[in-house]
Amino acid sequence: MSSCTNLEGRFTVVSDKCTYNADTIISDYTYETTIVEGNVVKPVETKMQFKTEKKVGKVGVMLVGLGGNNGCTCVGGAIANKLGLTWETKEGTNKSNYWGSLMMASTVKLGNDAQGNSVYTPINNMLPMLHPNDIVWGGWDISKMNLGDAMKRAKVFDIELQKQLYPHMKDITPLPSIYFPDFIAANQEDRANNVLTGTKQEQMEQLRKDIRDFKANNKLDKVILLWTANTERFSAVEEGINDTAENILTSIRRGEEEVSASTVFAVASILEGCTFINGSPQNTFVPGVVELARQHKCFIAGDDFKSGQTKMKSVLVDFLVSAGIKPVSIVSYNHLGNNDGKNLSAPSQFRSKEISKSNVVDDMVASNKILFEEDEHPDHCVVIKYVPYVADSKRAMDEYTSEIFMGGKNTIVMHNTCEDSLLATPLIYDLVILGELCERITIKKEGEEVWEGFHPVVSLLSYMLKAPLVPGGAPVINALFTQRCAIVNVLRACLGLAPDNHMTLEHRFESSLTELKQQADALHKRKKMRTSYKVKHASMVEELYHEEKVA
């Protein structure tokens, strides 16, 4: 009986829990949780208000790795969408779109209409949000190649689209970047022709100047930095080097070897008051950087884009464990031929990626002690190989072996061909859009006077990331459905709406279904009467017109 309808236009919440002001949306919200103390379970309510600033402002995004596959695909994709470009392929005409983006191409259930039909709306229709078409793009790269030629080198877009984009991208050149050879593979040396010189302190000061100049020259309200450059090896976390905010700043001044390029970028971003997002797996956010972000109340988020194989893993393992099936062996193999694959062919860089890919099942396994003993985990192996011929078209093969009823075994084998940059680029848009929105949301608990922003470690962005960085003391959540629900329900809370749930009680009781059917029948009758009236009216007009013509 029930079906789905879509609401694409702006909507207004009519409730005493939601107030629309000229500059803000303020909602009253009751956050309901459950506390378990031994064998006692207690429902807990926390009353609070959400305040969302309406003005998005003019936003610039500076990509570290602007000339890489992700960087030029990100900028080119935004230009293509802004210009509404189309291009021909052997399958037909393609139109620019933002498919693959949670914030630009997915919908959320808003509620039900009077007949019980689910009403969905685009997720970016929930609150005022940044649009990728409006972003000013810039950034750094160790290669001085302009973005038009970098796009050709990447071989991600169809050739006809490349030809249309080239005039718009050939004059975009990356700023000189930081190059610390010890942190990335030696095979990247041939690309490093656009690098900063001087001490680590001098290079960081240049980055800060670049950020200020970019903001001033483009008359921006805010700037967001995002690392989409090479995977680095892990930095050793050492006392006196990178364990506190003071020590990391001192270490940069001293030029300590264990301070990576990504960490220098993160520190520069924080000192300029700009959100910094890490799209690679290395430990950019050493303890000193996290402490610095907290001191400056500046957002950081990471680590590592979750786009293909790992996203599927976070769905499938969640399904298996939730269904009472015990995964005992997970073997994941990848081969790819882009520059990311080339860099990951070095052992130290591969190790960073292996860690971020391997931890993705931990919270799901820990949730079910019926299946898993304490400290028991599935065997989990990750392999990545560099095969130049396949370029950006990464192949991922997975085998999931599980124990089932009465000693049985179940094996699922999956082959996934991932257009690597075309899956990763929408995540860049999502991270920027959601990260920017989080800057405009504050809460105030009942009885308090001060509005409080999100913790500087913005864990709400975890949906897009393989190895989510969370505040100290907070659990790491990898299950994809749970991560998405968190985003959706925060948006609902900003409008004073209850969390979305799947009880659908209106469809589970005879009395409710009868009431919905009566409403649907009444609506159908009204529509039929309106249609009949329109037909009758049109017939009368036609008769009068005919009579006048005859006369």
C-alpha positions as CSV (number, residue, x, y, z in Angstrom):
1,M,0.0,0.0,0.0
2,S,2.7,2.4,1.0
3,S,5.1,4.0,-1.5
4,C,7.8,6.7,-1.5
5,T,7.4,10.4,-2.5
6,N,10.1,13.0,-2.8
7,L,10.3,16.6,-1.5
8,E,12.9,18.5,-3.4
9,G,11.9,22.1,-2.5
10,R,12.7,23.9,0.7
11,F,10.5,23.0,3.7
12,T,9.7,24.6,7.0
13,V,9.4,22.7,10.3
14,V,6.2,23.9,12.1
15,S,6.8,23.2,15.7
16,D,7.4,24.9,19.0
17,K,10.7,23.0,19.1
18,C,12.1,24.8,16.0
19,T,12.5,28.6,15.6
20,Y,13.7,30.2,12.4
21,N,15.5,33.5,12.9
22,A,17.1,35.9,10.4
23,D,20.6,34.4,11.0
24,T,20.0,31.1,12.8
25,I,17.8,28.1,13.3
26,I,17.4,27.2,17.0
27,S,15.8,23.9,18.1
28,D,14.9,22.4,21.4
29,Y,16.0,18.8,21.6
30,T,15.8,16.0,24.1
31,Y,18.7,13.6,23.7
32,E,17.7,10.1,25.0
33,T,20.3,7.5,25.9
34,T,20.4,4.4,28.1
35,I,22.8,3.8,30.9
36,V,23.6,0.2,31.9
37,E,25.0,-0.3,35.5
38,G,25.5,-3.9,36.1
39,N,22.1,-5.5,35.7
40,V,20.2,-2.2,36.0
41,V,19.2,-0.3,32.9
42,K,18.3,3.4,33.1
43,P,16.8,5.6,30.4
44,V,18.5,9.1,30.6
45,E,17.2,12.3,29.0
46,T,19.4,15.4,28.4
47,K,17.6,18.6,27.3
48,M,19.6,20.9,25.0
49,Q,19.3,23.4,22.2
50,F,20.9,23.3,18.8
51,K,21.9,26.5,17.0
52,T,22.8,26.5,13.3
53,E,24.2,29.6,11.6
54,K,22.4,30.0,8.3
55,K,25.0,31.9,6.4
56,V,27.4,29.6,4.6
57,G,29.7,32.3,3.3
58,K,32.3,32.1,0.6
59,V,34.5,29.1,1.2
60,G,37.9,28.1,-0.3
61,V,39.4,24.7,-0.2
62,M,43.2,24.1,-0.4
63,L,44.2,20.6,-1.4
64,V,47.6,19.2,-0.5
65,G,48.2,17.1,-3.6
66,L,46.3,19.4,-5.9
67,G,48.0,18.0,-9.0
68,G,47.5,14.3,-8.2
69,N,44.7,12.1,-9.5
70,N,42.3,13.0,-6.7
71,G,43.1,16.7,-6.8
72,C,42.7,17.4,-10.5
73,T,39.6,15.1,-10.6
74,C,38.1,17.0,-7.7
75,V,38.6,20.4,-9.3
76,G,37.7,19.2,-12.8
77,G,34.5,17.6,-11.5
78,A,33.4,20.8,-9.8
79,I,34.1,22.8,-12.9
80,A,32.2,20.3,-15.1
81,N,29.2,20.4,-12.8
82,K,29.2,24.2,-12.6
83,L,29.3,24.6,-16.3
84,G,26.8,21.7,-16.9
85,L,29.1,19.9,-19.3
86,T,28.0,16.9,-21.3
87,W,30.1,14.6,-23.4
88,E,29.7,11.6,-25.7
89,T,31.0,8.1,-25.1
90,K,30.3,4.9,-26.9
91,E,27.5,4.2,-24.5
92,G,25.8,7.6,-25.2
93,T,25.7,11.1,-23.7
94,N,27.0,11.6,-20.2
95,K,26.0,14.5,-18.0
96,S,28.0,16.0,-15.1
97,N,26.8,14.9,-11.7
98,Y,27.8,14.5,-8.1
99,W,26.9,10.8,-7.9
100,G,28.9,9.0,-5.1
101,S,28.6,12.0,-2.8
102,L,26.5,11.4,0.3
103,M,25.8,15.1,0.8
104,M,25.0,15.8,-2.9
105,A,23.4,12.6,-4.3
106,S,21.6,10.8,-1.4
107,T,18.3,11.3,0.2
108,V,17.0,10.9,3.8
109,K,13.6,10.0,5.1
110,L,12.0,13.2,6.4
111,G,8.7,11.6,7.6
112,N,5.4,10.2,6.3
113,D,2.6,11.9,4.5
114,A,-1.0,11.6,5.7
115,Q,-1.4,8.4,3.7
116,G,1.6,6.7,5.3
117,N,3.9,7.2,2.3
118,S,7.6,7.7,3.2
119,V,8.7,11.2,2.2
120,Y,12.4,11.6,1.2
121,T,14.3,14.7,0.7
122,P,17.9,15.4,-0.5
123,I,20.3,15.3,2.5
124,N,21.6,18.8,1.5
125,N,18.0,20.1,1.7
126,M,17.9,19.6,5.5
127,L,20.0,22.7,6.4
128,P,21.8,25.5,4.5
129,M,24.9,23.8,3.1
130,L,28.0,24.5,1.0
131,H,27.7,23.6,-2.7
132,P,30.8,22.3,-4.5
133,N,30.0,24.6,-7.4
134,D,30.6,27.6,-5.2
135,I,34.0,26.5,-3.7
136,V,37.1,28.3,-4.7
137,W,39.9,25.7,-5.2
138,G,43.6,26.0,-4.7
139,G,46.5,24.1,-3.1
140,W,49.9,22.7,-3.2
141,D,51.8,19.9,-5.0
142,I,55.4,18.7,-5.2
143,S,54.8,18.6,-9.0
144,K,54.6,21.9,-10.9
145,M,52.5,20.5,-13.7
146,N,49.3,22.6,-14.4
147,L,46.0,20.9,-13.7
148,G,45.1,20.6,-17.3
149,D,48.2,18.5,-18.0
150,A,47.8,16.7,-14.7
151,M,44.3,15.7,-15.7
152,K,45.6,14.2,-18.9
153,R,48.4,12.4,-17.0
154,A,45.8,11.0,-14.6
155,K,43.6,9.5,-17.4
156,V,40.5,9.5,-15.1
157,F,38.0,11.5,-17.2
158,D,36.8,10.4,-20.7
159,I,38.9,12.1,-23.4
160,E,36.0,14.3,-24.7
161,L,35.4,15.7,-21.2
162,Q,39.2,16.3,-20.8
163,K,39.1,18.4,-24.0
164,Q,36.3,20.5,-22.7
165,L,37.9,21.0,-19.3
166,Y,41.4,21.7,-20.4
167,P,40.9,25.4,-21.2
168,H,39.5,25.9,-17.7
169,M,42.3,24.0,-15.9
170,K,45.5,24.7,-17.9
171,D,46.1,28.0,-16.0
172,I,45.7,26.5,-12.5
173,T,49.1,25.7,-11.1
174,P,49.9,24.3,-7.6
175,L,51.8,26.2,-5.0
176,P,55.2,24.7,-4.1
177,S,54.8,22.1,-1.5
178,I,56.8,20.4,1.3
179,Y,58.9,17.4,0.2
180,F,60.4,15.2,2.9
181,P,61.8,12.2,1.0
182,D,62.1,10.0,4.1
183,F,58.4,9.9,4.5
184,I,57.2,8.9,1.0
185,A,58.5,6.3,-1.5
186,A,61.7,7.0,-3.3
187,N,59.9,6.5,-6.6
188,Q,58.2,9.8,-6.1
189,E,61.5,11.8,-6.5
190,D,61.0,12.3,-10.3
191,R,57.8,14.3,-9.6
192,A,59.3,16.5,-7.0
193,N,60.1,19.7,-9.0
194,N,57.9,22.2,-7.1
195,V,59.2,22.0,-3.5
196,L,59.7,24.5,-0.7
197,T,63.2,25.0,0.7
198,G,64.5,26.2,4.0
199,T,64.0,24.9,7.5
200,K,60.8,23.2,8.6
201,Q,59.9,26.3,10.5
202,E,60.4,28.5,7.4
203,Q,58.4,26.1,5.3
204,M,55.6,26.1,7.8
205,E,55.6,29.9,7.8
206,Q,55.3,29.9,4.0
207,L,52.3,27.6,4.2
208,R,50.7,30.0,6.6
209,K,51.4,32.9,4.2
210,D,49.9,30.9,1.4
211,I,46.7,30.3,3.3
212,R,46.4,34.0,4.3
213,D,47.1,35.1,0.7
214,F,44.6,32.6,-0.8
215,K,41.9,33.8,1.7
216,A,42.6,37.5,1.0
217,N,43.0,37.3,-2.8
218,N,39.7,35.4,-3.2
219,K,37.8,37.4,-0.5
220,L,36.9,34.2,1.4
221,D,35.1,33.9,4.7
222,K,36.9,30.7,5.6
223,V,39.4,28.2,4.2
224,I,39.5,24.4,4.7
225,L,42.6,22.3,4.1
226,L,42.5,18.7,3.0
227,W,45.4,16.3,2.5
228,T,45.0,14.1,-0.6
229,A,48.7,13.7,-1.3
230,N,50.9,10.7,-1.0
231,T,50.6,8.2,1.9
232,E,53.5,8.8,4.3
233,R,55.1,6.3,6.6
234,F,54.0,6.4,10.2
235,S,55.8,8.9,12.4
236,A,57.4,7.6,15.6
237,V,55.5,9.1,18.5
238,E,58.3,10.2,20.9
239,E,58.3,11.9,24.2
240,G,59.7,15.4,23.9
241,I,59.2,15.5,20.1
242,N,55.5,15.3,19.1
243,D,53.7,14.3,22.3
244,T,52.5,17.8,23.3
245,A,51.5,21.0,21.5
246,E,54.5,22.8,22.9
247,N,56.8,20.0,21.9
248,I,55.5,19.7,18.3
249,L,56.0,23.5,17.8
250,T,59.5,23.3,19.3
251,S,60.3,20.3,17.1
252,I,59.3,22.1,14.0
253,R,61.5,25.0,15.0
254,R,64.4,22.6,15.6
255,G,63.8,20.7,12.3
256,E,63.3,17.3,14.0
257,E,63.3,14.4,11.6
258,E,60.2,12.7,12.9
259,V,58.0,15.7,12.0
260,S,56.3,14.7,8.7
261,A,55.1,17.0,5.9
262,S,51.4,16.3,6.7
263,T,52.0,17.2,10.3
264,V,53.6,20.5,9.3
265,F,50.6,21.2,7.1
266,A,48.2,20.4,9.9
267,V,50.0,22.7,12.3
268,A,50.0,25.5,9.8
269,S,46.3,25.0,9.2
270,I,45.5,25.0,12.9
271,L,47.5,28.1,13.6
272,E,45.6,29.9,10.8
273,G,42.3,28.7,12.3
274,C,41.4,26.5,9.3
275,T,39.9,23.0,9.5
276,F,42.4,20.3,8.4
277,I,41.2,16.9,7.0
278,N,43.6,14.0,6.4
279,G,42.6,11.8,3.5
280,S,45.6,9.5,3.8
281,P,46.3,6.7,6.4
282,Q,49.5,8.0,8.1
283,N,49.4,9.3,11.7
284,T,49.4,13.0,10.8
285,F,47.6,13.8,14.0
286,V,50.2,12.9,16.6
287,P,49.3,13.7,20.2
288,G,50.9,17.1,20.0
289,V,48.8,18.1,17.0
290,V,45.5,17.0,18.6
291,E,46.4,19.0,21.7
292,L,47.2,22.0,19.6
293,A,43.8,21.7,17.8
294,R,42.1,21.6,21.2
295,Q,44.0,24.7,22.4
296,H,43.0,26.6,19.3
297,K,39.5,25.1,19.1
298,C,40.2,24.3,15.5
299,F,38.7,21.3,13.7
300,I,40.7,18.3,12.5
301,A,39.4,15.1,11.0
302,G,40.9,11.8,9.6
303,D,42.1,9.4,8.5
304,D,42.1,7.9,5.0
305,F,39.3,8.1,2.4
306,K,36.9,5.1,2.7
307,S,35.8,4.6,-0.9
308,G,35.8,1.1,-2.3
309,Q,36.9,-2.2,-0.7
310,T,36.9,-0.9,2.9
311,K,33.5,0.6,2.6
312,M,32.1,-2.7,1.4
313,K,33.9,-4.4,4.3
314,S,32.3,-2.1,6.8
315,V,28.9,-3.0,5.4
316,L,29.4,-6.8,4.9
317,V,31.0,-7.5,8.3
318,D,28.3,-5.4,10.0
319,F,25.7,-7.6,8.2
320,L,27.4,-10.9,9.1
321,V,27.9,-10.1,12.8
322,S,24.4,-8.6,13.1
323,A,22.9,-11.7,11.5
324,G,24.7,-14.0,14.1
325,I,27.2,-15.3,11.5
326,K,30.8,-15.4,12.6
327,P,33.4,-14.2,10.2
328,V,36.7,-16.0,10.9
329,S,38.8,-15.1,7.9
330,I,38.9,-12.0,5.8
331,V,41.4,-11.8,3.0
332,S,41.6,-8.6,0.9
333,Y,43.7,-8.3,-2.2
334,N,44.1,-5.1,-4.3
335,H,46.1,-4.1,-7.4
336,L,46.2,-0.7,-8.9
337,G,48.4,1.3,-11.3
338,N,48.0,5.0,-10.4
339,N,50.6,7.0,-8.5
340,D,48.9,6.0,-5.2
341,G,49.7,2.4,-6.0
342,K,53.3,3.3,-7.0
343,N,53.9,5.1,-3.7
344,L,52.3,2.2,-1.8
345,S,54.6,-0.3,-3.4
346,A,57.2,0.8,-0.8
347,P,57.0,-1.2,2.4
348,S,56.8,1.7,4.9
349,Q,54.0,3.4,3.0
350,F,52.1,0.1,2.5
351,R,52.2,-0.5,6.3
352,S,50.4,2.8,6.9
353,K,47.6,1.7,4.5
354,E,47.5,-1.9,5.9
355,I,46.9,-0.5,9.4
356,S,44.0,1.7,8.3
357,K,42.4,-1.1,6.3
358,S,42.8,-3.8,8.9
359,N,41.1,-2.0,11.9
360,V,37.8,-1.4,10.1
361,V,36.1,-4.5,11.6
362,D,37.1,-4.1,15.2
363,D,34.0,-2.4,16.7
364,M,31.6,-4.8,14.9
365,V,33.5,-7.9,16.2
366,A,33.6,-6.5,19.7
367,S,29.9,-5.9,19.7
368,N,29.0,-9.6,19.8
369,K,30.4,-11.7,22.6
370,I,28.1,-14.6,21.7
371,L,30.3,-15.1,18.6
372,F,33.7,-13.9,19.7
373,E,35.6,-14.5,22.9
374,E,37.5,-11.7,24.6
375,D,40.4,-10.5,22.4
376,E,39.3,-12.9,19.6
377,H,39.4,-11.5,16.1
378,P,39.0,-12.9,12.5
379,D,42.2,-13.6,10.6
380,H,42.6,-10.5,8.5
381,C,45.1,-10.1,5.7
382,V,45.5,-7.1,3.3
383,V,47.6,-7.2,0.2
384,I,48.2,-4.3,-2.2
385,K,50.2,-4.6,-5.5
386,Y,51.3,-2.1,-8.1
387,V,50.3,-2.9,-11.6
388,P,50.8,0.1,-13.9
389,Y,48.6,-1.1,-16.8
390,V,45.3,-0.9,-14.8
391,A,46.0,2.8,-14.0
392,D,43.2,4.3,-11.9
393,S,40.9,1.3,-12.3
394,K,41.7,-0.5,-9.1
395,R,40.8,-4.2,-8.7
396,A,39.8,-5.5,-5.3
397,M,39.2,-9.1,-4.5
398,D,37.9,-10.3,-1.1
399,E,37.2,-13.6,0.5
400,Y,35.0,-13.8,3.7
401,T,34.9,-17.2,5.4
402,S,32.4,-17.5,8.2
403,E,31.2,-20.2,10.6
404,I,27.4,-20.8,10.5
405,F,24.9,-23.1,12.1
406,M,26.0,-26.5,13.6
407,G,29.6,-26.3,12.4
408,G,28.9,-25.2,8.9
409,K,31.1,-22.9,6.8
410,N,30.1,-20.1,4.5
411,T,32.4,-18.3,2.0
412,I,31.6,-15.1,0.2
413,V,33.9,-14.1,-2.6
414,M,33.7,-10.6,-4.1
415,H,35.4,-8.9,-7.0
416,N,35.2,-5.1,-7.1
417,T,36.5,-2.9,-9.9
418,C,36.9,0.5,-8.3
419,E,37.5,3.7,-10.4
420,D,39.7,4.9,-7.6
421,S,39.6,8.7,-8.1
422,L,36.0,8.7,-9.2
423,L,35.1,7.1,-5.9
424,A,37.4,9.1,-3.7
425,T,36.6,12.6,-5.2
426,P,33.0,12.7,-4.0
427,L,34.3,11.9,-0.5
428,I,36.4,15.1,-0.7
429,Y,33.2,17.1,-1.4
430,D,31.4,15.4,1.5
431,L,34.2,15.9,4.0
432,V,34.4,19.6,3.1
433,I,30.6,20.1,3.0
434,L,30.0,18.4,6.3
435,G,33.1,19.8,8.0
436,E,32.0,23.3,7.0
437,L,28.5,22.7,8.4
438,C,29.9,21.5,11.7
439,E,31.6,24.8,12.1
440,R,28.2,26.5,12.1
441,I,26.5,24.1,14.7
442,T,26.6,24.7,18.4
443,I,24.7,23.3,21.4
444,K,23.7,24.5,24.8
445,K,22.7,22.1,27.5
446,E,19.8,22.9,29.8
447,G,21.0,25.2,32.7
448,E,24.1,26.3,30.9
449,E,24.8,29.8,29.5
450,V,27.5,29.1,26.9
451,W,27.0,27.7,23.4
452,E,29.5,24.8,22.8
453,G,30.8,23.7,19.4
454,F,31.7,20.1,18.4
455,H,34.9,18.7,19.8
456,P,37.9,19.7,17.7
457,V,38.3,16.1,16.6
458,V,35.3,16.0,14.4
459,S,34.2,12.3,14.5
460,L,30.9,13.0,12.7
461,L,32.9,12.8,9.4
462,S,33.8,9.1,10.1
463,Y,31.4,7.9,7.4
464,M,33.9,9.0,4.8
465,L,37.1,7.7,6.5
466,K,38.7,4.2,6.9
467,A,40.4,4.9,10.3
468,P,38.2,7.4,12.1
469,L,40.0,9.8,14.5
470,V,37.9,10.2,17.6
471,P,38.2,12.3,20.8
472,G,40.1,10.7,23.7
473,G,37.7,8.5,25.6
474,A,35.3,8.1,22.7
475,P,34.7,4.7,20.9
476,V,35.8,4.2,17.3
477,I,32.8,3.3,15.2
478,N,33.3,1.8,11.7
479,A,29.9,0.3,10.9
480,L,28.7,2.3,7.9
481,F,25.0,2.3,8.7
482,T,25.7,3.6,12.2
483,Q,27.9,6.3,10.9
484,R,25.3,7.5,8.4
485,C,22.6,7.5,11.0
486,A,24.7,9.7,13.2
487,I,24.9,12.3,10.4
488,V,21.2,12.2,9.6
489,N,20.1,12.4,13.2
490,V,22.3,15.4,14.0
491,L,20.7,17.2,11.0
492,R,17.3,16.2,12.3
493,A,18.2,17.4,15.8
494,C,19.1,20.8,14.4
495,L,15.5,21.1,13.3
496,G,14.0,19.8,16.5
497,L,13.0,16.5,14.8
498,A,13.2,13.1,16.6
499,P,15.8,10.6,15.4
500,D,14.8,8.5,12.4
501,N,13.9,5.0,13.4
502,H,12.6,2.0,11.5
503,M,9.8,0.9,13.8
504,T,7.1,2.0,11.3
505,L,4.4,1.2,13.9
506,E,1.9,2.9,11.6
507,H,2.2,-0.1,9.3
508,R,2.2,-2.8,11.9
509,F,-1.3,-2.6,13.6
510,E,-4.7,-3.2,12.1
511,S,-6.1,0.1,13.5
512,S,-3.3,2.2,12.1
513,L,-3.5,0.6,8.7
514,T,-7.3,1.0,8.6
515,E,-6.9,4.7,9.4
516,L,-4.2,5.2,6.7
517,K,-6.5,3.4,4.1
518,Q,-9.4,5.7,5.0
519,Q,-7.1,8.8,4.5
520,A,-5.8,7.4,1.2
521,D,-9.3,6.7,0.0
522,A,-10.5,10.2,1.0
523,L,-7.5,11.8,-0.8
524,H,-8.2,9.7,-3.9
525,K,-11.8,10.8,-3.9
526,R,-10.8,14.4,-3.7
527,K,-8.4,14.1,-6.5
528,K,-11.0,12.3,-8.6
529,M,-13.5,15.1,-8.0
530,R,-10.9,17.7,-8.9
531,T,-10.1,15.8,-12.1
532,S,-13.8,15.4,-13.0
533,Y,-14.3,19.2,-12.4
534,K,-11.4,20.1,-14.6
535,V,-12.6,17.8,-17.4
536,K,-16.2,19.2,-17.1
537,H,-14.9,22.8,-17.0
538,A,-12.7,22.2,-20.0
539,S,-15.6,20.6,-21.9
540,M,-17.9,23.6,-21.1
541,V,-15.2,26.1,-22.3
542,E,-14.8,24.1,-25.5
543,E,-18.6,24.1,-26.2
544,L,-18.8,27.9,-25.6
545,Y,-15.9,28.4,-27.9
546,H,-17.5,26.3,-30.6
547,E,-20.9,28.1,-30.2
548,E,-19.2,31.5,-30.5
549,K,-17.3,30.3,-33.6
550,V,-20.5,29.1,-35.2
551,A,-22.3,32.3,-34.3
